[in-house]
Amino acid sequence: VFYDEKSTENISATSSNVASFAECFDKIKKKFGKSFKITKNDICKTCKGQGRNSVSMDFLGNVEYFCADCGGTGYAPNILEFRYKEKNIAEILDMEIRDAAEFFEDDASISKILNILDKCGLGYIKLLQSVSSLSSGELLRLYFGRSFAAATEKSKEKSMFIFDEPSRGLHFADVE
């Protein structure tokens, strides 16, 4: 695993959410069964799956508001009918990482990733949150958490991570 400032720039330039970047979104979707597939027709056409719309305010910053057509979920109603443990995909993605880890405790492949992210100090972040909205410290922890999870998942052997300037971009409280 190699990390430098360019890595953070590349991560924050993506339009992915935390669940996708952490490589657990596909695993979560599988929990809804084989017939659960999200296609372009299953995404809200008004907000293009973002769950919110934006209005340009000329001299002020853009104002974002929840999409009225999908209720802020980003999905068409037919997708929201699918349930896993009485929750639809939008409700699951709206969970914080620590709550989702507990929710998926019966699936080691999902809970392991989420528990590692929680131990990296990201338990308060929602699975749905856009990666581009994270601070540089959060991006760094997300990147490392994903790398830790991948190393433990793919290899039965022990992995070693060497950090050079691991405090770059982190809050002072994180490096004490």
C-alpha positions as CSV (number, residue, x, y, z in Angstrom):
1,V,0.0,0.0,0.0
2,F,1.5,3.3,-1.0
3,Y,-0.1,6.6,0.1
4,D,0.9,10.1,-0.7
5,E,-1.0,13.4,-1.1
6,K,-2.0,12.5,-4.6
7,S,-3.8,9.5,-3.2
8,T,-6.2,11.7,-1.2
9,E,-6.8,14.0,-4.2
10,N,-7.7,10.9,-6.3
11,I,-10.0,9.6,-3.6
12,S,-11.8,12.9,-3.0
13,A,-12.3,13.4,-6.8
14,T,-14.5,10.3,-7.0
15,S,-18.3,10.4,-6.8
16,S,-18.4,7.3,-4.7
17,N,-19.9,6.9,-1.3
18,V,-18.2,5.4,1.8
19,A,-19.9,2.0,1.4
20,S,-18.7,1.7,-2.3
21,F,-15.2,3.0,-1.5
22,A,-14.8,0.6,1.4
23,E,-15.8,-2.2,-0.9
24,C,-18.8,-3.4,1.1
25,F,-21.7,-1.9,-1.0
26,D,-21.8,-4.9,-3.4
27,K,-21.8,-7.3,-0.4
28,I,-24.7,-5.3,1.1
29,K,-26.7,-5.5,-2.1
30,K,-26.3,-9.3,-2.2
31,K,-28.1,-9.5,1.1
32,F,-31.3,-8.4,-0.7
33,G,-31.3,-11.6,-2.8
34,K,-30.5,-12.5,-6.4
35,S,-33.4,-10.6,-7.9
36,F,-32.1,-7.3,-6.4
37,K,-30.3,-5.4,-9.1
38,I,-30.0,-1.6,-9.2
39,T,-30.1,-0.3,-12.8
40,K,-30.3,3.2,-14.2
41,N,-34.1,2.8,-14.2
42,D,-34.0,2.3,-10.5
43,I,-32.3,5.6,-9.8
44,C,-34.4,8.7,-9.2
45,K,-34.4,10.6,-12.5
46,T,-34.9,14.0,-10.9
47,C,-31.8,13.9,-8.6
48,K,-29.9,11.3,-10.6
49,G,-29.6,9.1,-7.5
50,Q,-28.0,11.8,-5.3
51,G,-31.1,12.2,-3.1
52,R,-30.8,15.9,-3.2
53,N,-30.9,18.7,-5.8
54,S,-29.0,22.0,-6.0
55,V,-30.0,25.5,-6.9
56,S,-27.4,28.0,-7.9
57,M,-27.7,31.2,-5.9
58,D,-25.6,33.6,-8.2
59,F,-23.4,35.4,-5.7
60,L,-23.9,32.9,-2.8
61,G,-23.0,29.3,-2.7
62,N,-25.3,26.6,-4.1
63,V,-28.2,25.6,-1.9
64,E,-28.9,21.9,-1.6
65,Y,-32.3,20.4,-0.7
66,F,-33.7,16.9,-0.5
67,C,-35.3,15.6,-3.7
68,A,-39.1,15.6,-3.3
69,D,-39.6,12.8,-5.9
70,C,-37.6,10.2,-4.0
71,G,-37.8,11.6,-0.5
72,G,-34.0,12.0,-0.4
73,T,-33.3,8.3,-1.0
74,G,-32.0,8.6,-4.6
75,Y,-33.9,5.4,-5.5
76,A,-37.2,4.7,-7.4
77,P,-40.0,3.2,-5.2
78,N,-39.6,-0.3,-6.6
79,I,-36.1,-0.7,-5.2
80,L,-37.3,0.4,-1.8
81,E,-39.7,-2.5,-1.6
82,F,-36.8,-5.0,-1.2
83,R,-36.1,-5.6,2.5
84,Y,-33.3,-7.1,4.5
85,K,-34.0,-7.4,8.3
86,E,-37.0,-5.1,7.8
87,K,-34.8,-2.3,6.2
88,N,-34.5,-1.2,2.6
89,I,-31.3,-0.2,0.9
90,A,-31.8,3.5,1.6
91,E,-32.3,2.9,5.3
92,I,-29.2,0.8,5.5
93,L,-27.0,3.3,3.6
94,D,-28.3,6.0,6.0
95,M,-26.8,4.1,8.9
96,E,-23.6,5.2,10.6
97,I,-20.7,2.8,10.2
98,R,-20.8,1.6,13.9
99,D,-24.5,0.9,13.6
100,A,-24.1,-0.9,10.3
101,A,-21.3,-3.1,11.8
102,E,-23.7,-4.2,14.5
103,F,-26.6,-4.6,12.0
104,F,-24.4,-6.9,9.8
105,E,-22.8,-8.8,12.6
106,D,-24.2,-12.1,11.1
107,D,-22.0,-11.5,8.0
108,A,-18.3,-11.5,8.7
109,S,-17.3,-10.2,5.3
110,I,-19.3,-7.0,5.8
111,S,-19.0,-6.5,9.6
112,K,-15.2,-7.0,9.5
113,I,-14.7,-4.1,7.1
114,L,-17.1,-1.9,9.0
115,N,-15.5,-2.8,12.4
116,I,-12.1,-1.9,11.0
117,L,-13.4,1.5,9.8
118,D,-15.0,2.1,13.2
119,K,-11.7,1.3,14.9
120,C,-10.1,3.8,12.6
121,G,-12.4,6.4,14.1
122,L,-15.0,6.6,11.4
123,G,-17.9,5.1,13.2
124,Y,-19.9,8.3,13.1
125,I,-19.8,8.5,9.3
126,K,-22.8,7.3,7.3
127,L,-22.4,4.6,4.6
128,L,-24.2,6.8,2.1
129,Q,-21.9,9.9,2.7
130,S,-20.1,11.1,-0.3
131,V,-16.3,10.5,-0.2
132,S,-15.8,14.0,-1.7
133,S,-17.4,15.5,1.5
134,L,-14.9,14.0,3.9
135,S,-12.0,15.9,5.5
136,S,-8.5,15.0,4.6
137,G,-8.1,13.2,8.0
138,E,-11.3,11.2,7.3
139,L,-10.1,10.4,3.8
140,L,-6.8,9.2,5.2
141,R,-8.5,6.9,7.8
142,L,-10.9,5.6,5.2
143,Y,-8.0,4.8,2.8
144,F,-6.1,3.1,5.6
145,G,-9.1,1.2,6.9
146,R,-9.9,-0.1,3.4
147,S,-6.3,-1.2,3.0
148,F,-6.3,-2.9,6.4
149,A,-9.5,-4.7,5.6
150,A,-8.2,-5.8,2.2
151,A,-4.9,-7.1,3.7
152,T,-6.7,-9.2,6.3
153,E,-9.3,-10.5,3.8
154,K,-7.0,-11.6,1.1
155,S,-4.2,-13.0,3.0
156,K,-4.0,-15.6,5.8
157,E,-0.5,-14.4,6.4
158,K,0.4,-11.4,8.6
159,S,0.7,-8.0,6.9
160,M,3.0,-5.2,7.9
161,F,2.2,-1.5,7.2
162,I,5.0,1.0,7.4
163,F,3.9,4.6,7.9
164,D,6.0,7.6,7.0
165,E,4.4,10.8,8.3
166,P,1.2,9.1,9.3
167,S,0.0,12.3,11.0
168,R,-0.4,14.4,7.8
169,G,-3.9,15.6,7.5
170,L,-5.1,14.3,10.8
171,H,-6.5,16.3,13.7
172,F,-4.2,17.0,16.6
173,A,-6.3,14.8,18.9
174,D,-5.8,11.9,16.5
175,V,-2.0,11.9,16.8
176,E,-1.6,12.3,20.5
